[in-house]
Amino acid sequence: MTEETIGSEMALAQEADVKALDVVTNSRELRRDVHVFVNYIRDRDVKRTHRSNELPKSDIKRLAKLIGDPQTLEEVQATGTSPWIFFIDRLALTLGFVRYDTEGEYIGYSSTALSYPNNYIRFREQTYEKFLSDSPITQEKCILNALIKRYDSRVNEFFLNTCSLSVLDHFDTFGCATGVVPSIRFDKARMYLLDLLKECKSGVWYSTASFIQYLKKEHPFFLIPQNIEVQDRWWKGERYCNFHERGEQWGRGETIQDNAPDAFERVEGRFVERFLENIPLSMRYLDVAYDKAYERREKYQSRYKRDSYMVIRGKENQASKTKKQIYPLINQLKAFRVNDRFLRVMNKQIRKPRVTVLPNFEIHVDSDIYPVNVMVQLTPFADVIADDVAIVLKLKKNKVAAQIVEHEELNVISLLDELADKKLPQNIRSHLEDWRAHAEMFTLFYGFGLVECAENLVLPEGFTVEGITPNIKIVRAPAKLFAQLESSELVPVLLKHPDSSVRQPEKGVRSVFRVVSPDTKRQKKAVTIKKKKEVSLYFPSKTLLNRFAKELKKSKLPFGLNELTNSISFSESREPQLEAVIKAMGNEYTINIEDVG
């Protein structure tokens, strides 16, 4: 390792050989997926499961397809659920974009488990629209604060994966509701570490151990204050009374002593490792590198639990089999590197998204963080081709026309002029003008109905919007009109059409929209079918079968031989020749033929 001074405060060691480590880079986009989730919920009535209060599996599958991330799809295919979707679900709740019951109730006198009856997810439009109106840096801080401030005595890096990407194991939760842990301000500790990490250089791998040693020397009380106030009458003054190491993966183990020379590394050091692989990794602020001596457990070996997503299994390599293992695992996250995105966010230097419209109808968006505001404006009339490192969309004529029909005031050219850094290509401007002219040929009636009636029928006043023909009219409030016609004993028929097609009226209903199959007389085609009757003879032994076949060959009688069934088949027209064969074999056998139908 080599020493390098970071900023004016930290002196951290660079990791010399990252190739020997297991490097993990988060490819999932939290900011995009939250909005995919919210827009999915706003268009549906999603009811959470009665017992576990989870999303229904059918909705999880749809969300996985909408998110489109290969890892998420793999999780759902293997287990029927996804830790990432669960994480996004809870983040949307924390941000206030949706609401649903999280407390539950005990149903029945003897019930010992909470239930969540009729727990529908409700979209909170006002909160969501307020978020969209904020600047990108304000949106980013809102998401970051939601993650930082979510903790309690059990939900924190020591005892639980606060995000879905963490793989390291944890301390046992026994006794965590008392002692020192309830007094720890995890939000302040997390923000303190982020402020220190912004002194790092982008793209440089730093040793986690050197960062922990720096904290031990310069900021030993960043997590647990020196003079901590504990609201526990039984507390005896131990700083590390809640933290127990064990020689097995499960069990309580022994308490870490305050006077141990490496106590800081064993408690605060473990916290730092788990902090790095939670919030910063989920926000795509940094990459991490693990020791390859320990392999992560198979992701999908069993259905994940709420408080246990993916954990690491201590799997000793050949060189360390004789060494006694200590849990929770320590010194496994060997290195980390921050990126430009993190430094720009922490220094409040996020650039405005750059939008470029190309002559081939592609729209390229360059942004430090996922540009929610820009994507909300562009996706209604463009398909997303790529949205990983670079975001690429493509204008679609049908989408542009549909948006113009639905929103008459929409001017796509003006919108793109406002978003784009450069002037629109002339061919794009011309095509958009043509598409707008095409869209103006149509009028979209949303929430209206079509009435087909007799020409002399006068509809109740206030319903007719436009008459297409004397007997076909566009009407408002079709359900209300149907009820009035029905009460007038006019026997109306109501058809509700699906989005994908037009439903046909039932047989017997007179309608100009009814598709009647043309009754055309077709000229009959002469076809000749040939028939051939066969006779099959079944023999009691292969010896007789072969003997009989030999005689048939001598008489030149065409036949088929089946040794599996000991049978011979030939045309019924050849039966006269068969008589000659049977007569020839009469010197050796007395042959009787029995008809078996």
Summary of the structure (lengths in Angstrom):
residues: 597
radius of gyration: 38.3
end to end distance: 93.2
largest distance: 121.2
contacts: 1551
relative contact order: 0.08
helix: 35%
strand: 16%
